[in-house]
Amino acid sequence: MTPPPSRALTLAPPLDSVATVPRGAPLGSAGIIPSAVIKGCWQLSGGHRGDAASDRTSGEAAVADFSAFAAAGIDSFDMGPEACGYGPAEEYVGKYLRLCGSQPLVFTKLCCVGYEQSQPSAAWVRSRVERACSRTVKPAVDLMQLYWNDYGYSKELLSTGLFMMDEKEAGFIRAVGHTNFDTDHLEKLRAAGVEVASHQIQFSLLDRRPLMQQAAWCKESGCKLLPYGVVAGGLLSDAYLGLPADAVTIDTSSKGKYSSVLRRSGGWPWFQRLLTTLRSVGDKHGGASIANVATKWVLDHEFVGAVILGARNANHVSDHVAMCSLQLTQADRDAIQAVLEEGVQSKGDTYAWERGGQF
């Protein structure tokens, strides 16, 4: 178990505003209700630091920043172990929980990427659940999300999902979710008796693949999407409006990933038309930021339970609160849709392109 942080560590002060982020949709049979905005902890892995002057993704600064999110009602934290690329995120959350005296919701992952795919066992699953509980000082993982790297191990996938259900029955997992699957494999898991309380997947104005078939499946099954990448690593923001493509600096892992998505979605001139439209919509709503308009477009879909927003610091917390009160009109959505139809329409299912399929 990770030792507690030093006594010198102080938590970030709460916001001056009394407004807070509302709750999202219930997840699974346990009815876990996350905040509508979930703090994503991928930025704490070490590959997303960006500008040194504003970075708070490591050490005591990363731990202290959690309190500003919690004070704004963002009390659901999404993370994963090292195998899923999250570095020390689980340990940072555990340090914060030891200090805060409250019990935020902890969402983490069971990452199957190597030997464990070919030889799954109940003991291995139990060990990973116990490790997550120990690191985050929680008696049970609120939402354990399965990531599976190789579909070739199909029987083993279902076995691992059922081992997770055993852990839920034993009280060590409250809800079973999944991440980065296509719709067909989510249905196979559900048909085998594995809970599909949620599915964490990329969904944004640039990546609309969930609308191809997974949205309809979610409505039928009751699964809620927990989208990440909703502002494309910061590309969907005012900072890039009017900026030439050659002036963009790819200085984080997130920007590298989402710039590739942008190229497949329509390219830079089309992207600038989209940003211009989002800026116009924001101006109609008191100057709402482009990031907030883009995020609310995602959150407004009925199959979305909450959105995952990562941050290198707590500077955007008040903007997250403002986003939740933004009410897009049908005219706003029509204007955005008109630009989307000018771009490249996705043909593949969720996470198919990342596995070698079509976008």
Order of alpha helices (4+ residues) and beta strands (2+ residues): beta-alpha-beta-alpha-beta-alpha-alpha-beta-alpha-beta-alpha-beta-alpha-beta-alpha-alpha-alpha-beta-alpha-alpha
